């Protein structure tokens, strides 16, 4: 992992205290990251689970995209998960749901892996 990615992992740990943050070396100096025990809100089952993503080697100048949850995520009301969520997508040797929330105009002076995860969680809780 590059120094920038190591710093991003430390920022994630600080932004999500009490949540497990696990990493594996990714391609070309990037990292595969999982943040555990996240609250998905009252509209989704399971209510808590992990979100994973790859911090790309080009970070902090590259968007952290897409994000992933374990398969089995569903809405409490039985409706489809809807736009931006795709099932049966491979990520880091497992099959997941993919969360497609690209940041247009990624700006490394304000956008980080941690702020992106906060935005993804906020969006997911509105599903």
N, C-alpha and C positions, 0 to 999 in steps of 0.2 A: 504494500500500500504506500502511496505517496504521502508526504507530510501533510498535504492539504486534506487528504481523505482521512488520515488519522485524526486531524483536528476536527473534521466534520463528525466523526464518530464520538469524540469527546463532547462536542456540542450537543449531539443527540442524547448522550447519557445525562447531561446537565438539564436538558429541556424536558426529559421524561424520567425523572427520578422515581425509583421504585418499579420501573419496568425493565425487564431484561433487554439488553441490547447486545445481540450476538453478531459476529462478523466472520466472514471467510474471505480469503484473497480472491479477487475477481480478475477479469482479463486486463492485461496491460497496466497493472498497478491500481486498478479499481478495487471495489469491495462489494460483496453481497452482504446485505444487512437485514436483520430481522429485529423488530421491536415488539416485545411480547406484552400480553395482558392489557391491551388497549381497549377502551370502552367504545363500542361501535354505536351506542345509543339505544333507545327503547324500540326503534322500528325494525331492528335486525336481529336475527338469530344466527349464530350465537351472539350474545350481547358483548362478550369480550373474546378477543383472539389477537393474533399477531398480524402485522403488516410487514411485508418484505419489499426490498427494492435494491437496485444496483446503483452504487455511486460510481459513475463512469470515470475512466482515467483522466478525462479532460476537465474534471471538477476542479475548481469552482466555476469554470466558464461554461460548463455543460449542464443542462437541466437534469434533475434526478427524476427519471420517467421511464417506464410506468411503475406503478406500485402493485403489490399482489397480496391476496388474502388466501387462506386455505379454502379448498372446495367445501361446499356445504353451506355457504353463506346464503341466507334467504331472508325475505321480508316477513315480519310477523303476520301481516294481513294476507299473505299468500300471493300477492301480485308479483310480477316479474321484477327483477332488480332494476332493470331499465338502462337507459343510455349511459355509456361510460363504464359499464361493468360487463366483462366477458368471461365466460367459464371455460374450463378445459384448456388452459394456456400453460406451456412449460416455462418454468423459471428455476434456475439453479437445481436441476435434476428432480424437481417435483412438479406436479400438475396443480395449478392454482386458478383462482379467479383473478383477472387482470382489471385494475382500476386505471382508466385512461384519463388523466388530468394533466395535460401538457401545460407548462407555463410559457406562454408567448412572451417574448421579450425578456427572457431570463437575464437578471442583472446580478452579477456576483457580488456587488457591494451591498445588496439587500436580500437576495434570495440564497437560502442555504438548504441543505438536506433536512435540517430540523424545521425550518419555517415551512418547507414544502410538505412535510409529514403533517404538521398542524393543519394546513389548508386541506389536505386530502382527508384527514379525519373529520374536519368540519363539514366537508362536502358529503362524505359517506353517511354522516349522521342525519342528513336531510333526505336520504333515499326513502 
